[in-house]
Structure formats: C-alpha cells, structure tokens
C-alpha cells in the first residue's frame, strides 16, 4: 500500500479497510487481521492500526470481541450506508478532479 503524505496514515488505512468491506473481500462477520499482522503487512506502527480499528469501531463498521479479535459488523444497513457514502465520495472526487 502506498501512503499519501497529505493525509494521516490511520485515515488511509480506514479507507483501505472500508474498501475491502464494500468490495466484499471482507464479508460481514469476518475477522480482521490482528493489529500486529496488519502493521507488519503495511509496514506501519501497530498503534496506527489500533487507532484505525478504534475509529472504525466508533463508526460501527467493526466490533471488538474481547480475546477473539476485531470483526466486520453483521448489520447489513450499516454496510449499505457505507457503500452509498463511499460511492458519493468517489463520484464527487472524480468530478472535482476533472
């Protein structure tokens, strides 16, 4: 993953995970990689991954289960809302860039 220096890394990681959710590479109820595994894969500090997971949890897109890990929400409405929001955001960005 290539990071943009104009945007905080934790936000870019959040967008990456959101993209995985809406493309169904991560299905509802599926376990996310551990903080340590993802930090190694993306070559970032584990605290950055932890912050991304916490923010995703605040947005109700994931939930932490003590001792088990972090899982994608099973709430279909939240995922539909995410798809709609991301589609609007990408469309607006495309139009503005043109």
Buried (B, 14 or more C-beta within 10 A) or exposed (E): EEBEEEEBBBEBBBBBBBBBBBEEEBEBEBEBBBBEEBBEEBEBEBEBBBBBBBBBBEBEBBBBEEEEBBBBBEEEEBBEBBBEEBEEEEEEEEEEEE
